[in-house]
Amino acid sequence: MQGNETKDALASLIKKSADETRAPEESALVWPHLVYIELICILFATVVLLFLSVISPAPLEELASADTTPNPTKAPWYFLGLQELLVFFDPWLAGVVLPGMIIVGLIIIPYVDPNPKGKGYYTFSERKFSILGFSFGLALWYLLIVIGVWFRGLDWSWYWPWSDWTIHMSVTAVKLIDLELMIQDFFGMSPDPIVTLGRYAMTLGNLITWILFLGYFGVGFTIPFLFLRNFYNKLGFVRYNLVMFFFLAMCGVPLKMFLRLAANIKYVLVTPWFKI
């Protein structure tokens, strides 16, 4: 009986594979079709790199001196995204947590993506969320690198490409304020704690920032669950929560940067253990 079941399973697998085989008129050969496309992409990338190296060559500066620190001190271009994040986040968050989440997120993509489509051929309509999500994160990272290379000058101030980069910009120091203090001042709340847990004294403003912080993730998790049930059903409970956590964390980075630039908010959430 077991031998018959094995033969039936093998025959079913062969039939399924035969059914999924494409007709010759619906297929394209690797040579010459795919190789030509790859060759054109290689030539285009080479032209772009040559153009960038001509308009912005790598500077050859004098030998390093222990007595003189360059201003500004810039990391290699591939680390300038991290250096730019330090303007908006704490060092532990910009240099450890966010890069760690990027690495872990890229590692788990094959395990949380159940969509079998798009293997061996290019498609956008069948993988819209995956392509748009990845493209958004990649574009954000490249944008931070571009800002660090071409728009940050002396004292890490903002310089336009046509500005004189040898003159210090007369920039008035911006006073940054935590969101909870801004809320307390706006509504005239008392700074006295309403709850004390050991060293943690929670004020009403701090409680509101906790509600806003958790509400951001709560709403982000709930909306797809309610209105995109097909998306939830395809992923399942565990994979859905992992995907939405990383996606909302990624979207939170430009949101925090916007709050810093638009409202001079230093920290959205302040606790004795971490500050965001």
C-alpha positions, 0 to 999 in steps of 0.5 A, spaced: 500 500 500 505 504 501 508 503 495 502 505 491 501 511 495 508 513 493 507 512 486 501 516 486 504 522 489 510 521 484 505 521 478 501 527 481 507 531 482 509 529 475 502 531 472 502 538 476 509 540 473 507 538 466 501 542 467 505 548 469 510 548 464 509 553 459 508 553 451 514 554 447 511 560 444 510 563 451 517 562 453 524 566 452 531 563 452 536 566 456 541 567 450 540 571 447 534 575 450 536 575 458 543 576 456 542 582 452 538 585 457 543 584 462 548 587 458 545 593 456 543 594 464 551 593 465 553 598 460 548 603 463 550 602 470 557 603 467 556 610 464 552 612 470 558 611 475 563 614 470 559 620 469 558 621 477 566 620 478 567 625 473 562 630 476 564 629 483 571 625 483 574 622 490 578 628 493 585 626 495 586 630 501 593 632 505 595 626 510 591 626 516 594 630 522 592 628 530 592 636 531 587 638 526 580 635 525 577 635 518 570 639 518 566 636 517 568 629 518 564 625 513 564 617 513 565 613 507 559 614 502 556 607 504 555 610 511 553 617 510 546 614 511 547 612 518 551 619 519 545 623 517 540 619 521 544 621 527 541 628 526 534 626 527 535 620 532 539 618 538 546 614 537 544 607 539 537 608 535 541 610 529 547 606 529 545 600 532 537 599 532 535 601 525 541 598 522 540 591 525 532 592 523 534 593 516 539 587 516 534 582 520 528 585 515 532 583 509 534 576 512 527 574 514 524 576 507 524 569 504 520 566 510 515 571 510 513 572 503 508 566 501 507 569 494 510 564 489 509 569 483 515 573 480 520 567 480 523 567 473 520 573 470 519 580 472 512 582 474 509 588 478 502 587 478 503 580 482 507 583 487 505 590 488 506 591 496 513 587 496 516 591 490 513 598 493 515 597 500 522 595 498 523 601 493 521 605 498 526 603 503 531 603 498 530 610 496 530 613 503 536 610 504 539 613 498 536 620 499 540 620 506 546 618 502 545 624 497 544 629 503 550 627 506 554 627 500 552 633 497 548 637 502 552 637 508 558 642 509 561 645 515 559 643 522 554 639 518 550 644 516 545 644 510 549 647 504 546 648 497 550 645 491 551 652 489 553 655 496 560 657 498 562 651 502 568 655 505 564 659 509 561 658 515 553 658 515 550 663 519 545 659 522 541 660 528 541 655 533 534 651 533 531 649 540 529 642 540 523 640 545 520 633 547 513 632 544 510 631 551 513 638 554 510 641 547 503 638 549 504 640 556 505 647 554 500 647 549 494 645 554 497 648 560 498 641 564 501 640 570 508 637 570 507 633 576 507 626 575 500 622 575 504 615 576 510 613 579 513 606 578 520 606 581 524 611 578 519 612 572 515 618 574 509 619 568 506 625 567 500 626 563 504 629 557 508 623 557 502 618 558 499 622 551 505 620 548 505 613 550 498 613 547 500 616 540 506 612 540 502 605 541 496 608 537 501 609 531 502 601 531 495 599 533 492 603 527 497 601 522 496 593 524 488 594 525 487 597 518 490 592 513 486 587 518 480 590 517 480 592 510 485 588 507 483 581 509 485 577 503 492 580 505 492 578 512 489 571 510 495 570 505 500 571 510 497 568 516 498 571 524 505 570 525 508 573 518 502 578 518 505 581 525 512 581 522 511 584 516 507 590 519 512 591 524 518 592 520 513 596 515 511 601 520 518 602 523 520 603 516 515 608 515 516 611 522 523 613 520 521 619 515 515 621 520 520 622 525 524 626 521 518 630 518 516 632 526 524 634 527 524 639 521 517 641 521 516 642 529 523 642 532 521 635 536 527 632 539 523 626 542 517 623 541 517 618 547 521 619 553 522 613 558 528 612 563 530 606 558 530 609 551 528 615 547 525 615 541 
